[in-house]
Amino acid sequence: MEEKQTSLPENATRELKKGEEYKPLLSPQKNYPEVTPWSVCIGLVMTIVFSAAAAYLGLKVGQVFEAAIPIAIIAVGLSTALGRKNSLGENVMVQSIGSCSGAIVAGAIFTLPALYILQDKYPELTVNFTKVFFSSLLGGILGILFLIPFRKYFVKEMHGKYPFPEATATTQVLVSGESGGKGARTLLVSGLVGGLYDFIVSTFGLWGETITTTVTSWGAAVADKAKVVLKLNTGAAVLGLGYIIGLKYAFIICCGSFLVWLVIIPLMNLIWGGDVIDLMNSGITATVGEMSADEIFRQYARHIGIGGIATAGIIGIIKSFGVIRSAVGLAASEFKRKKTGTEAEVARTQRDLSMKIIVIGIVVTLLAVFAFFALGVVDNIWHAVIGVLVVGVIAFLFTTVAANAIAIVGSNPVSGMTLMTLILASLVMVSAGLKGTAGMTAALIIGGVVCTALSVAGAFITDLKVGYWIGSTPKKQETWKFLGTLVAAATVGGVMIVLNKTYGFTGENALVAPQANAMAAVIEPMMNGGGAPWILYGIGAVIAIILTLCKLPALPFALGMFIPIDLNLPLLVGGAIAWFVNTRSKDKEINDARSEKGTLIASGFIAGGALMGVVSAVLRFADIDLFLKPSPWTEPIAIVPYTAIIIYMIYSALRAGKNQGI
């Protein structure tokens, strides 16, 4: 009888040696239950529930929680409670279908609420369910189809070169829940520790969620006068993310943050301290010297990161031209090739949808986008042609950028790439004679389609990496992802209309929708004859080019410039813990055992934090406010529990040793 494997193989997360092969948990030579009435139904229920929850939370606070990990936990819990045997393949499918929720929500809420926001100023601008639904659905389908040709490159050929933090945590949840044993206990205990820790912070505010240098009098003075401030998010989930990312990438990301927060923002204050600069044409009236470092970052410095991400993405596209060419070549050859038995010879775990289906699907979807634009958005054939060209080119080219970002840092800079898309689309549309409210609608719908495509592509590479590690059938994941996308798009469209009628996106007590407000602020002046902050984008572009010439990774550095520093510094702390744990012994086997246990603990922190994020969202939705009144000690006291979970992580990981398990 074949011995059941209870954890990922040792070579799952490292680069393979010459001639070495990765063997997943589920044997490629056998068939396992994957697509069943149970997995499809539970996956669709998860899609509906998490789409609604993520849409509300994202529009209220601007953060979309990742649904993949909570869904994996629920799938494992249901299988265990009902005594379902050999359910690992089914649980992967539940997670893959259900995770459509977070991806579709992010694509929709970052752009489409801007239509409602602008409608208050321009009543002639129309918003309805059809526009929200079709932009989400068509964008999601494009994201899936554009990514599939790159699956083998990212999940197989680049094995061990990317950390895939979210995929690692999700896989650990699925594997440990199925196998039981010490690994499952480690994951459960760390999940409880991390989940309880993050729940106390987000629900009760017993200690500060962020520690800043302004907590001291000298720090506050430096922040006020020189605009120099550092921030550290104290969440367990972000700390776990940093551990899995590792010290190398965490350091590069933080270098991007340090450049912006310690050099660029203070320089802006020094140069423009007494001036009013309105590079975004957003009606800013305050001088730079009157702004806080946070405001300077949001209004100006962050756009340097956007320019860096866009340029790093273009450089990445040029570098991966061979991969793109081979994918296109494969598509062309499959149309010419006669049907043979070759497909049957491909291992089950490496079977994708046929390239013929993918190409036909892309053509049909782009035709549907054209019809949608021509009949429901711009009412002009020429403008619809321009719109579909912008969508097709940008979504295809930036698919690899989204996948790269997820593979490195577990975070997709989709709002930054979408903002760049909106600006480019606006320039093209204005040049073609489409301005005013019609231009605003067209640009935002184009942005919505592209944003959803990139969001879904980034999230889907995580699902496919999970499936690769475990041994699922990619073709089945790819096929059923379309159904999840359809259900998520319909749910988000309905929820957004309900939330607009209930709360609205403008006025007192409205949902803040920060990304959508930013999109509206950019699009309105451009469609009324304004411009964009090209100087800031240009600075980011120059930085990315210099890094590339120095053979340094430009994309993670640019991500550091774009993502707030309080979310980047914990990555460095987590990466430092990983380095410390993995280098204490001269015995490689002991270091490997400690590294694996540390990864389980980090995965537990991420899983617990993600699950408690859902609970906190439900409490917020129910208007249950348990948050304590902040005191002068709320922030500094956070150092104590934060230090405690760091010590817990290090101590628990170092206890693992050779032949002792995890």
N, C-alpha and C positions, 0 to 999 in steps of 0.2 A: 504494500500500500504506500502511495506517495505521501511523504511527510508534509504536513501543512506548514507553510511559511508564515511566521507570526510578526514579521517586521520587514521593512524594506531592505533589499540587499545592500551590502556595505558600499558598493560602487554606485549607488543611486544618485548621490549628489556631488560626486567628484568626476574629474575628467578620466576617461578610460585610457588604459595603457594600450600600446600597439597590440592588435590582435585580440584584445579583451572585448567581451560582449555583455551588454546589460540584459538580464533575464527578469522580466516582470513577475509579480506574484501569481497572476493568472496565466497559466501556460498558453503560449500562442498556438500549440497543437491541439488544444481542447476548446470546447464551446461551453459557455457558462450562461446562466440566466442574466440577461441585461435588460432588454426591452420586454417588459411584461405589463399586463393591465395594472398591477400594483405600482410599479416604478413610474409609469406614465401618469397615472391618476394622482399619486402623491406629489410628483414633480410639478404638475399643473396647479394643484392646490397651493403648494409652496410659492409658485410664481405669482398667483393672485394675491396671497396674503402679504408677501414681502414687497411686491410692487406698490401696494397701497401704503404700507408702513414706510418704505423708503421714500416715496414721493412726498408724504407729509413732512417727515423729518428733514429731508433735503431742502424743501421750500421754506421751512421754518428757521433752520439754523445754517443752511448752506453746506451741510455735510451728508453725503450718502454713505450709509454703512454698507460694508461688503456682505452680501447675503450668502455667499458660497459656504462659509464656515458654519454659521448657524443652521443652514439647511442640511449640511453634512451631519451635524450633531443630532438633529431631529430625525433624519433618515436612519442613523445607527440606533438611536433610542427606540424608534418604532419597531425596527427589525428585531431588536433584543427583547422588547416587551412582548412581542407576538410570537417569539420563538422561531423566526424565519431562519433557516439554515442556508449557508452558501449565498448570502445576500450581498456580497461585496460588489459584484458587477451591477446589481440592481441599484445599490446605493450611489454608485458613481453616476448612474443615469438620472436618479432623482436629483442629485446635486447639479448635474449638467443642465437639466431642463429648468430647474428652479432658479438657478443663478442668472437666468435671462432677466429676472426682475431688476436687480441692481444696475445692470448694464443699460437696459432700456430707460430706466428712470433717470440715470445720470445724463444720458443723451438728450432726454426730453426736457428736464427741468432746468438745465443750464442755459437753454435758449428760448424755448417756446413761451414761457410766461412773459417774456419781453413783449410779445404781441398784446397780451392783456394790459401790460404796463403802458405801452404806447397808445392803446385804444382810448385811455382816459383823456389823452391830449388830442387824439385824432379819431373821433367817433366813426368816421368813414372806414377805418381799418377794421376788417371783420375777422373774428376768431370763432372757430367751431370745432366740434368733435372730429370731423373729417380731416381737417388740417393737422391736428395733433396726432391722430391715429395713423394716417398714411405716412407722415414724415418719420414717425417712430418705426413703423413696420418696414417701410422700404429701406430706411437707413440700417436697421438691424439685419435685414436679409443681405444687403450689400456687404456689411461687415463680416458676416459668416462666409459668404462666397469669396470675398477677396482674401480672407485669411487662410482658407483650406490649402491653397497651393504652397503656402509657406510652413505648413505644419511640420513636415519632416525636418526642415532646416532648423526651426527653433527648438523642437522637443527632442529630436534624435541626433542630428549632426552637431548641434551645439551642446550636447549632453555634458553637464558638469561645468560649463563655462558661465552660466547664469545662475543666480541663487534661487529664483522663483519663490520668494518668501511666502506668498499667499497659497500657492500650490503645495508647498511643503507642509504648511500647517493643515490644509484641508486633507491632504493624503494621510498625514499622521492620525487625524481624527478618524478617517474611514478605516484605516488598517488596524489601529489600536482597538477601535470599537468592535471590529470583527473578530480579532484574535484573542482579546483578553490578555491576561498575564501581567507581568511587571510593567511593560510599556503602556498598557491601558491604564494601570493604576497611577503611573507617573503623569500621564496626560490628564487624568481625572483630577488628581490632587492639584496640579499646577493650574488647571482650568478653573477650579474652585477658588484658588488663591487669587489668580489674576482677575477673574470675573467679579469676586466679592470686592476686591480692591477698587476696580474701575467703577463698580456700581455705587460704592460709598462716595466716591469723588463726584460722579455725575448726578447722582440723585440727592444726596444729602449735603455735599459740599463741606464735609468734615475737615478736609484740608484742600489746599489749592490745587487745581488741575494744572497750573503753570507756575513755575518759579521764575522770577525775573530779577535782573540786577537792580531794578528800581525799588526793591524791598528795603534797601539800605538808603540812608540819606545821601551819601556820596554818589550812589548809583542813580538815584533820582535826579541829582544835580547834573551829572554827566549826560543823562538821557535828555534833560530839558535844554541844556546849553549846546552840547555837541551832537545830540541825536544818536548817541552810541548806547545800545542796549542789547543784552543777550537774554534769551528766553529758553526755558526747558520744560517741555510737556512731561508730566510725571506719570502718565498712564502706563499700566503694565503691558497693554497690547502693543503700544509703539516701541517699548523696550524690547519685547519679544521679536518684533519686526526687525529691529536693528541687529539682534543676535543672528538671525537667519541671513540677513543681507551680508553680514561679515564686515570686518574692519576696512578692507580695501575700498569697496564701493561707498560705505558709510562716510569714510574720510573724504572721498572725492565730492560727494554730495554736500558735505558740510563746508568744504572749501568754497563752493559756490555761494553758500549762505554767508560765510564770513566775508567774502568779497563785497556782497551787497550791503550787509548790515554794519560791517566795521570799516568799510572804505567808501563805497558809493553813496550811501545815505548821508554820512557825515560830510562828504565832499559836496553833495547837493546843497546841504544846509550852509556850508562855508561859502559856496559860490553864489547861491540864489537866496540866501537867508532873508533878505529884506524885500525880495521881489515876488510878484504874483506871476506864476507860470502856469499856463493852461494848455499843456501839450495834448490833452485828451479832448479839448473843446467841450468840456463838461460844465462850464460855468463856475469854476472854482474861483473864489474871491479872496481866500486867505493867503497870506504870504507863507513861503516855505518855512520861515523861522517860527511861525505860529503853529505849525503842524507838529504832531508827534512823529516819532520814528515809524510807528505803525502806519500812520496816514501817508507819509512820504513813500513807504513801501507799496501800499495799495494803489496810490494815485500815479506813481512814477516808476520807482525802481523795479517793481515786479514786471513791467513791460520789457525791461532788459532781458529778463529770464525768458519771456515769450519769444523775443528775437533770437535768443540763444537756442531755444528748443527747436524753433523752425529751421534755423540754419544747421544745427546738429542733425536734424531730421533729413534735410536735403543732402548733407554730406553722407549720412548713413545710407540713404537711397543710392547715391552714386557708388559707394563702396560695395553695396549689396546688389549692384546691377547684374552681376553674374547669376545670383539667385533668382532675381526677377526674370532675367532672360531665359534661364532654364525652365522656370515655371510656364512662361509664355510658349517656349519651344515644345514643352511637354503637351500643352494644350493643342498646338498645331499638329504635332505628330499623331495625337490620338484620333484626330479627325481623319487623318490619312490612313491610319493602320486598320487592317481588317481584324475582325473579332477572332481572338485566339484563346487558348487556355491559360494565358500568362497570368490573368487576374487570380485564377484559382491557386496558382503557385505562390502568390504573395502571402506572407504570414498574416493570420487573422488580425494581429495587433498593428499591422501596417497598412490595412486596407482603408482607402479614402473613397469618397464619392468620385465617380469617374470624372476626368477632366472635361469630357464632352458635356456632362450634366452641368458642371460648374460654369463653363463658357456660355451654354444656352441659358442657364439661370441668370447670369450677369446681364446678358443681352436683353432678356425678357424684363428683368427688374429695372434696367435703365430705360427701357421703353415705357414701363409703368410710371417711372419718375417723370419722364417727359410728358406723358398724358396727364399726370397729376398737376404738374406745373402749368401746362397749357390750358387745362380746363378748370382748375380750381385755385390757381395762385396768380398768374400773370395775364391770362387771357390773350396771349400773344405768342405765335409760333416761334418767332426769332428769339425772343427772350427766353422761351422755354428751352430752346436748343442750347443757348448759352448756359442756362442754369444746369442742365443735365451734364454738359461738358465739365463745368466747374466741380460738380458733385463727383462725377466719375474719376476725374484725374486726381483731385486732392484726396478723396477717400482711398483710392488705390495706393497712391504713393505714401501716404501717412499711415497706412495699415502697419507697415513694418516698424514705424516709429512707436506706435501705440504698443505693439507686441514687445519691442525692446524695453520700453519703460516699465511695463508690467513685469517682465522677466528680471529686471535689475532691482527695482525698488518696490515693486508691488503696488505702485500708484500710477495711474494713467493721467498725464497732463492734458486731458482732453479739453478742458476749458480754455487753456492757453492756445492749443492748436485750432480750436473752434473760433476763438477771437481773431486769429490770423486769417482763418477762412472767411469770416464775416467781412473783414477789411478788404481782402482780395475780391470777394464776390461783389462788394459795394463798388469798388473801383471799376470792375468790369461792367456792372449793371449801369452805373452812371455814364460810362463811356458809350454804352449802347442806347442811352436816352431814357433809361428807367430811373426816375427819381421820386421824391416825395413818399407818400404813404404806400403806394404800390411798390416802390423800390424797397422800403423798409420790410414789407411783408415778404417779398421775394428773397431778400438777403437772409432774413431770419429763418425762413423755411429751408433755404439751402443750408444754412448753418445747422439747423436741427437735424437734417438728414445726414450731413457729414459727421456731426457730433455723435449721433447715435451709432453710425457705422464704426467710428473709431473706438467708441466705448465698448461696443459689442465685440469687436475684433480683439481688443485688449483683454477683455474678460474671458473670451473663448479660448485664448491661448493657455490660460490657467487651467480651464477644464480639460483641454487636450493633454497638457502636461500631467495632470492628475491621472488621466486615463492611461497615459504612456507608462508611468511608474507602476500602476496597479496591473495593467494588462487588459484594458477594455478595448472594444472594437471602435476605432475612430469613425468609421462609416456610420455606425449607429448613433454615436454622439452627434455627428454632423447632421444627420437626417432629422432627428427629433428636436434639434435646436431650433429649427424653423417653427415648429408648433409652439414651443415655449415663447419665442419672439412674438408670434401672433397674439397669444393670450396676454403677454406683458404689455404690448402696445395698446390693446383694447382696454386693459385695466388702467393704465396710466392716463389714457385719454379721458376716461370717465372720471377718475379721481381728480384730475386737474380742473375739470369743469366744476365739480362739486366744491373743491377747495376755493376756487375763484369766487363762487357764489356765496360761500360761507364766510370766508375771511377776506378775500381780495388780495391784491399784490401792491396796492398803493393806499396811502392814508393811515389813519391811526389804527393800531392793533392788527395791521395787515401782516401777511406772511412776508418775510424779508426778501426771499429769493435773491441772494446777493449776486450770484453769477448772471442771472437773467437781467438784473438791474444794470450790471456792468455792460452787458451786450447792448441793452437799449441805449445806454449813454454813449456808446461808440457809434452805433448805427445811425442814430437820429441826426447828429451834425453832418455826417458824411453824405447822407441822402438829402441834406439841405445845403450842400455846398461847402462843408467843413473838410477837415483832413484827419490824419492819424499821427501818432507820435513816432514818426520815422527815425528821429535821432536816437531815441531809446532802443528801438528795434535794431538800428544799425550798430549801436554799441554792443548789444548782445550778439549780433552776427560776427562782429570783429573778434570778440572773446572766443566764440566757438571755433572760428578759423584758426586763431593763434594756438588754441589747445590742440586742435587736430594736427597742426604743423609740428607741435612738440610731442606728438604721439601720445597725448593724454585723452581719456574718454570725455568727449564734449557733452554728450547727452546727460549723464548723471550730474555733471557740474552745472549744466543749465537747469536741470530739475531743482538743484539746490538753490539757484537764484530765484526760481519761481515759487517753490513751496515755502511757506513761512518757517522761520528759523526754529520756532518752538517745536515743530514736528521733525526737524532735521537733527538737532543736537541729541535727542534720545537715541537716534540711530547710531550715532558715534559711541554713545555709552554702551549700547547693546553689542556693537561690533567689537569694542574693547573687551567686553566680558567674554565674547566668543574666542578672541585671540588668547586671552589669559587662560581660559579653561583648556584650550587645545594645545597649549605649549608647556604645561607644568611638568610633564613627565618626559623622560628620554625614551620611554617605551612607546612605540607607535600604536600598538594595540590598545594600551591604556588611554592614550590621547583620543583615539577613535571612539572608544566606548564613552568617554566623557563628552566628546563632541555630540554623539548621538543622543545622549541623555539631555544635554543642554538644548538640543534642537527640539526634543519632546517637550521640555519645560517651556521653551519659547512658544511653541505651537499651542500649548495649553493656555498661555497668557493671551495669545491672539484670539483663540477660540472663545475663552471665557469673556474677554472684553467685547468681542463681537456679539455674543449672545446677550450679554447685559446691556449692550447698546440697543438691542431690540426691545428689551424690557423697559429701559428708560424712555424709549420712543413711545411705547404704549402708555406709560404713565403720563407723559407730556400730552399725548392725544386726549387722555381722559381728564386733563387739567388738574392732575394731582401734583401739587407743589409741596415737596418735603425738604426743599433746600433751606439750609440754615443761614441765618444772617451772617454775612462775612465780618470777621474781626481783624484787627491788625496782625494777629498771629496765624490767620488762616493760610497765608502763603508760606511764611518761613517754616511752619511746623511740618509742611509737606516733605521737607528733607528727611525727616525721621522715617515715615513709612516707605518712602522711595528707596532710601538706603537699605531698609529691611528686606524689600523684595530683591534688590541686587545681591545682598548677602545670601538670601535663600537660593537664588538661581546659581550662584557660584558654589556654595556649599553642597547643594544637591547634586550638581553636575560632577564635582570633584570626588564625590563618594563612589561614582561608578568606576569599575576597574576591570581588569582582564578576568574573564570567566565568571564575572559576578552579575552579568545581565544589566538591565537598566531599570 
